[in-house]
Amino acid sequence: MTILEARDVSFSYPHGAPVLDGVTVEVEAGHGVALVGESGAGKTTLLRILLGLLRPTGGTVLFDGAPLSLRDRALLGRFRRGVQTVFQDPYSSLDPRQRVGGIVAEPLRSLGFADVRPRVAQALRDVGLDPDIVGRYPHEFSGGQRQRIAVARAIVCRPRLLLADEPVSALDVTTRVRIVDLLAELRETHGLTVVMVTHDLAVAALLCPRTAVLSAGRIVEQGETAAVLGSPAHPYTRRLIASVPRLPA
């Protein structure tokens, strides 16, 4: 079943060149899609449109088969409950003035949940953190721990879909592996659907069964990740793969 779809989506800033041009992506429930490409390809803009933070200048975004509209309060409520996000920088995405408990509880409160404490505690356990940290502040934690807190905030209301914008790119290599493993585990244990913007093809291969390759605002290739990365059909995809650093033999 398709949970989220961008159908022939285009986007331009006022008096600017097109950022996206006729992009179509389908996200199947329980699966994952990686959006890959160089900087400036339009990946993050597409993610922001899928989140409803930007309105496309052309085309449609559909959630559960219905056009996503700010006027449809019922659909918008289901969308806000069912879709959460993790941002790139764990140092700027958490409010430094809030304690961890308040940060993780934020989606629950905005959605009207009453008893938030047990849910916050469980979300922290789910990401491998001790619930006793609820009274501490973000600056007391490492980058990897902060990103775990951000993931806990994203999953606390048990969303169906997680949209992630380069969620491991700001982390060191060891921590990056741990967060990728965490997201893979959450996909399995919670049946979470993941859409991820990433320039890291290894992360795409580990987390997302499908990959869409963007270049200059257009999708030049998409399909099963193993096929796209293993036998790329488009010259741009081949260049992306060739640019991945390799250890000398």
N, C-alpha and C positions, 0 to 999 in steps of 0.2 A: 504494500500500500504506500502511495506517495504521501508523505507528511508535509513537505515543503517543496515549492517549485518556483523558479524564476522562469517566466515564459516570454521570450523575445524582449528581454529587458535592455533598455538603453538609459544612459544618464550623461548629462552634460551640466557643468556649472555655468551660471550666467556669463555670456560673452566668452565662453571657453570652448576648447576643442572637446569632442566626445571622450568621456572616460570609459564608458561601456557602450557596446554597439551590438544589439541583437543577441544577447546572451540567454541561453536556455540551459537550465540545470534542474534535474529532478533528484530529490533526496528521499530514498525509500526508508520507511520505518525500520529501525533495528540495524541499519547499515551505517556507513560513513562515507563522506565525500571529502577529498582533499582538493583545495583550490591552489594550484601551484603556478609559478611564473616569476619573472624578474620583478624588481621594484618598479612601480609605475604601471604594471600590467592591468590593474583594476581590481585586484583580489579583495582588498580591504573595502573598497567602495561597494563591491557586490555584497560582501558580508554585512555592511551597514544597511544596505537595501533589504536584505533578507531579515534583518533584525527590526525593520520598520523605522530605523533612525533617519533614513533618507527616502524620499519618494522618487521612484524612477520617472524620468521624463518620457519614457515610452515603455510599453509592455506591462506585464502584470506579475505580481507575486501572489501565489496561492498557498493557503494554509488549510490542510485537510480538504483540498479541492475547491475552496471558496476564496474569492479575491480578498486579500488583506486590506481592510478599509478602516480608517479611524472612526468612521461613522457607525460601523457595526460593533456596538459595545459588547455584545455576547461573544462574538468571534474574537474580538480584541482581548477580552478577559481570558478566554481559553488559550490564546496565543501567549499572553504574558505569563500564564501559569505553566504552559507546556514548553516554553523556549527560554533558555538562560544562556549566559555568555561568560567566557573567560578572556580577559584582555592580555595583551602582550607583556606589559611591564608590571611585575608584582610589587614594585616600589611605589608606583604612582596610582595603581588601581584600587588600593585600599586606603580608606580615610584615616590619616594618622591620628585624628582626634577621637576616633571611636575605638572602644575595646573590641577584641575579637568576637565576643558573644554578640555584640550589637551589629558587627559587620556581617556575620553569618546569618543572623536573624532578619536582616533587612528585607530580603524577598518575601519572607513569611509575613512580616508586618504589612508590607505593601499590598499583599494579596488577602489580608484579613484573617490569617490564621490566629487562633486564640492562644493555645498553649504551645509556646515556641521552644521552651528550654529542652525538652526531651529530643525534639527534632534537631536542634543545634548540636546537642551532644552526640547524637547518632551520626550526623553529617561529618563531624570532626573525626569520629572513630573510623568512618568509611574511608577517609583520606589519610589514615595512619597518624592522627594527632590525638593527644590526650585532651579530653573535654575540660580538664582543669585549667586550660589556658584561656578560658573565656574572659577572664578579668585582665588579661595583658594587652599591650598595644603592639601594633605592627612592627614598630622599630626594634622590638625586642627579639625579632626572628630573622633567620637567614632568608635569602632569596627563594630557595626551594621551599622552605616552610611557609613563606608568604604566598607562594603560588598554590600550595596545598590549601591554605585558608581561602584563597580565591575560588578554588575548585569546590571546597565545602559550601561556600556561599551559593555557587551555581547549582549544586545538586540538592540543596536542603529541602526544596519544595518538590523533589522528585520529578523533574521535568522529563519530557519525552525526547527533547532535542537540545543538544549543547552546541553552540556556535563559538568557535575558539579562533582568536586572531593571533597567530604566532605565539602560542602559549608557552613555548619552551625556548624561544630564541634569545631571551635575556639572561638565560641561566648557564652556568658552567656545564661542561660535558657530562660529568658524573650525575649532577642533579637533573640534567635534561633527561637522561635515561630513566631515572626514578619517576619523573613526572609522566613520561610517555607510558611506562609500565602501569602507573596508577590509572591513567585514562583508559588504557586497554582493559584493565581489570574492571573498571566501572562500566565499560561497554558490555562486558560479559555478565556482571552480577546484576546490573540495573536495566539491562536491555536498552541502554542509552544510544540514541542516534547522534552521530557527531558530524558536523561540518567544520573543517579546519582550513584556515589560511596558513600556508607554510611555504617557505622556500627550500625547506629541508626534505629532499626526496626520500631519505631513509625514514623520517617520521611519517610521511605519507604512506609508505609501504607497510609500516608496522600498524598503523591505526585505521586506515581507511581502505575498504575494499574497492572503492571507485575513485578515480582521479579525473579532474578537469584541468586542462592546461590553458592558461590565459596568456595572450600576447597582444599588447596594444588595445586592450578593451574587448577583445574577441576570444571566444573559445576556439582554439585551433585543433584540439584533440581531446576526447574524453572516452572513458570506458573502464573496464576492469583494471585496477592498478597494476596487477602483474603483467597484463598485456601492454598497457601504456608505457610502463617503465622497462619492460623486457623486450618488447618489439615495437618501438615508437614508429608511427607512420609519418609524422610531420617533421620537417627539418628543424623547426624551433624546439620541439621536444628533444630531438637528438642532440641539439646544442646544449640544452639544459643538462642533460644527463652527462654529456662529455665534460661539462664544466665542474662536476663534482670532484673535489680533491681526492686523490688516491695515494696510499702509501707506496713508496717504491718497492719493486719486487726484490 
